Structures are given as C-alpha cells and as structure tokens.
Amino acid sequence: MRLGPLQLESNLFLSPLAGYTNLPFRLVVREIGGVGLCTTDLVNARSLLEKRAKAFKLVETRPADSPLAVQLFGSVPEEMRDAALVVEARGAAAIDINMGCPVRKVCNVGGGSAMMTALDQTAALVKGMVAAVKIPVTAKMRLGWDDDNLTAPDLARALEDVGVAAIFVHGRTREQGFGGTVNLAGIRQVVAAVKTLPVIGNGDVVTPQAARKMLDETGCAGVSIGRGAFYDPWIFKRTAEFVRTGDLPPEPSFSERVRVLGRHFDLMMEVFGEELGCRMFRKIAPWYAKRFGPCHEFNKHVVHVTTREQFQVVLENYLGWRRQFLDEHGELLPRFQPAPLVASFMRESSAPPLPHIPVPKGPVEVW
Ligand SMILES: Cc1cc2nc3c(=O)[nH]c(=O)nc-3n(C[C@H](O)[C@H](O)[C@H](O)COP(=O)(O)O)c2cc1C
C-alpha cells in the first residue's frame, strides 16, 4: 500500500481516537505489528501555531512511532496550511484533515463534519495545504451530514482533484453518531466516485473477518480501525495475517495480554510520568481486562492506582484471585470466557452492541 510517496507495511491503519491514540498506545500497537500507519488524536491547528503545550504533547513522537500521520482540525485555510508546515517540519510522514468530527464546538466554527457541507470551500482549503507541504495529505470524513446529504462521494472526487493522497471514510453520517449500522454500500459509493484515489474504509471493524468483509464489499484499498484496536491491540497483526493467508490466527493468550498490559503501563509512565500516567491508565486497564474473563476484582482496584508499585500489587492479587476460574491446565473454564465482539455489519440481531468508549472531556474536549 502506498500513500503518495510513502510505502506502507500494510493497508491497515490506526484511526484517531482522541484521548486514547497517544504515543504509548501507538507504540503498543506497533510493537505487536501489522499496522501500516498510525494517526495522532485530532490536534487544533491554531493551538499548534500558538505553541500550546497541550497541542505539542498530542504530536509527541519518537523514531519507533513511525510512520505517523498528524491529524489536524480547523477551518481557517491559512492556519491549516501553517500548521501543516509545522507538522511537516517536526518529521510527520503524513497529515490527515479531520472532516468527520460531529462535536458541535468543532462544527460551529466550520471544522469537522461541517466541512462536508461546503465542498468548494473545503477543496480550496485542502489545495492550499497540499501545495504547501511535500508529505502526503489525507482527509477523514463521514458519509455525510445526514441520510439526505451523503456528500462523501462528491467531496472525495473534489479532494482527489486537489491532490489528496487518500480518503478515510467512516461509514456513518454525522447524524448517526456511533449508532446504527456501518453502511458498506455507502463506502462503496465513495470508492466508485474517485478515479485512482485510495479510499480507506472505517467503522466497527472489531475482528479480522469484519476487515475482510469491508475490503470485499466496498472495494476499499485499506481498512482503518479505531475502537477495535482499543478493544484488541492484536487486531492489526491478526487481520494482516488473515487477509494474507485466509487462516484466522489464534487469539493472544492470557499471559500475552498481561504482558502487553504491563508494557502499555510502562510506556504511560515514561511518556506522562507516574502521577498522570497512573491516572490515565485507570481508564485503559479495564479495556484489557474485558478479555480476561472475570475481572471485577481487577477493575475495582486498578481504578485507584496512583503508583507503579500499587499497579504491580493489584495485578499480582488479581492473578491469584483469577485462579478459581481456571481448569487443571490453567485455562479459563468455558463458561467464564468473554463474549466475542461483533461488528454492526456482521451482527445477528441477538449480538450485543459494541462496548461504548466514552468521549473524553478536558484536554481534548472536542471529541
Ligand atoms: C473516543 C473517540 C475519539 C475519537 N476521536 C477522533 C479524532 O480525534 N479524530 C477523528 O477523525 N475521529 C475520531 N474518532 C472517530 C474514529 O476515528 C472512527 O472514525 C470511529 O470511531 C469509527 O471507527 P471504529 O469503529 O473503528 O472506532 C473518535 C472516536 C471515538 C470513539
């Protein structure tokens, strides 16, 4: 898979999840493998130009975190162009433009999904960015504002004409939020609308089989995974192998899940320091635990962790407590296995909806 001049290891992408796709998480996903390109959380173009510490923390990276796209949002063409130059100078491999954010605060100033309602203006803004930088510029959008305004095919065509390197399409409308079903036919219409531009499908891919279905039914060039990566950081590795060989690799073992949980924790300490890192990790650890089987004893204590040491104690105690649910070989008894995740577009009516990842308030209050 190529993105303009950039050769990627796979056609699988990590979608931006504000508050979650920070440097430690990206490193975790990359160390496991299978991902072609990761993207930062959305970054306010103006905040970057004003050199705000929070904006610079969001674009913090290191050599192992490569290739990396920085996602910008904003609606003032000069600010977006200048922010693109800042991002390029800091070594990003690509720039992604947020055109899908449904949050009122972003749309009210003409950013996020409001960009999908003003095609000429948006194309002009993007043209200015493409002309200013040498690295590829991509755009991330929803299918449109609502079902009566499915503007993604027209917008994709307009952006292809001004030189974007790829389009990411979340197969829902702004009005849908995260409800209902991802519309694969809608993504296919975007693929059909462009000439040679790679269209990357996105939405609800939580298993390798769902990624395969999205590729097959939409004709998209790649798949971008957000929440699915947070539920399961192994999804890229397993999907890459499944798509390549047709054989579904086994799920990671419990000890591998615990190892990666610990690695993620260590990286959070390195990047955010012990106090903030522990506080942030309290909302991350329970996501790993969802695949552990019985986990309330872990969740109850991990949400109070304030030091590295406490984290180790909580983990050790949990490992002891969990033994009661194991068979003589140390495997979880079948009745305690967690329920499998199912994408909206692969779902039988009885399947449970995907677990909700809360949109963070505070530093990234726009998502
Ligand atoms: C908590 C959260 C934060 C998000 N932050 C961003 C963001 O910063 N930029 C963006 O373009 N999309 C953002 N999204 C949308 C995702 O990138 C993605 O398009 C959407 O979640 C559907 O894909 P998924 O089902 O694979 O998660 C966010 C979604 C969630 C749930």
The ligand as an SDF file (V2000), in Angstrom:
LIG
                    3D

 31 33  0  0  0  0  0  0  0  0999 V2000
  -13.4100    8.2510   21.8450 C   0  0  0  0  0  0  0  0  0  0  0  0
  -13.3140    8.5520   20.3760 C   0  0  0  0  0  0  0  0  0  0  0  0
  -12.4680    9.5480   19.9390 C   0  0  0  0  0  0  0  0  0  0  0  0
  -12.3560    9.8410   18.5630 C   0  0  0  0  0  0  0  0  0  0  0  0
  -11.5020   10.8080   18.1510 N   0  0  0  0  0  0  0  0  0  0  0  0
  -11.3690   11.0740   16.8240 C   0  0  0  0  0  0  0  0  0  0  0  0
  -10.4650   12.0590   16.3600 C   0  0  0  0  0  0  0  0  0  0  0  0
   -9.7190   12.6660   17.1240 O   0  0  0  0  0  0  0  0  0  0  0  0
  -10.4110   12.2970   15.0230 N   0  0  0  0  0  0  0  0  0  0  0  0
  -11.1950   11.6210   14.1210 C   0  0  0  0  0  0  0  0  0  0  0  0
  -11.1300   11.8700   12.9070 O   0  0  0  0  0  0  0  0  0  0  0  0
  -12.0490   10.6610   14.5350 N   0  0  0  0  0  0  0  0  0  0  0  0
  -12.1330   10.3840   15.8510 C   0  0  0  0  0  0  0  0  0  0  0  0
  -12.9840    9.3900   16.2650 N   0  0  0  0  0  0  0  0  0  0  0  0
  -13.6470    8.5670   15.2450 C   0  0  0  0  0  0  0  0  0  0  0  0
  -12.7920    7.3370   14.9360 C   0  0  0  0  0  0  0  0  0  0  0  0
  -11.5540    7.6760   14.3640 O   0  0  0  0  0  0  0  0  0  0  0  0
  -13.5080    6.3860   13.9720 C   0  0  0  0  0  0  0  0  0  0  0  0
  -13.7830    7.0550   12.7700 O   0  0  0  0  0  0  0  0  0  0  0  0
  -14.8130    5.8660   14.5490 C   0  0  0  0  0  0  0  0  0  0  0  0
  -14.6730    5.5340   15.9130 O   0  0  0  0  0  0  0  0  0  0  0  0
  -15.3060    4.6400   13.7710 C   0  0  0  0  0  0  0  0  0  0  0  0
  -14.2860    3.6760   13.6680 O   0  0  0  0  0  0  0  0  0  0  0  0
  -14.1320    2.4700   14.7420 P   0  0  0  0  0  0  0  0  0  0  0  0
  -15.4740    1.7970   14.8110 O   0  0  0  0  0  0  0  0  0  0  0  0
  -13.0590    1.6140   14.1410 O   0  0  0  0  0  0  0  0  0  0  0  0
  -13.7660    3.0940   16.0450 O   0  0  0  0  0  0  0  0  0  0  0  0
  -13.1210    9.1130   17.6280 C   0  0  0  0  0  0  0  0  0  0  0  0
  -13.9800    8.1080   18.0790 C   0  0  0  0  0  0  0  0  0  0  0  0
  -14.0770    7.8160   19.4390 C   0  0  0  0  0  0  0  0  0  0  0  0
  -14.9990    6.7080   19.8900 C   0  0  0  0  0  0  0  0  0  0  0  0
  1  2  1  0
  2  3  1  0
  2 30  2  0
  3  4  2  0
  4  5  1  0
  4 28  1  0
  5  6  2  0
  6  7  1  0
  6 13  1  0
  7  8  2  0
  7  9  1  0
  9 10  1  0
 10 11  2  0
 10 12  1  0
 12 13  2  0
 13 14  1  0
 14 15  1  0
 14 28  1  0
 15 16  1  0
 16 17  1  0
 16 18  1  0
 18 19  1  0
 18 20  1  0
 20 21  1  0
 20 22  1  0
 22 23  1  0
 23 24  1  0
 24 25  2  0
 24 26  1  0
 24 27  1  0
 28 29  2  0
 29 30  1  0
 30 31  1  0
M  END
$$$$
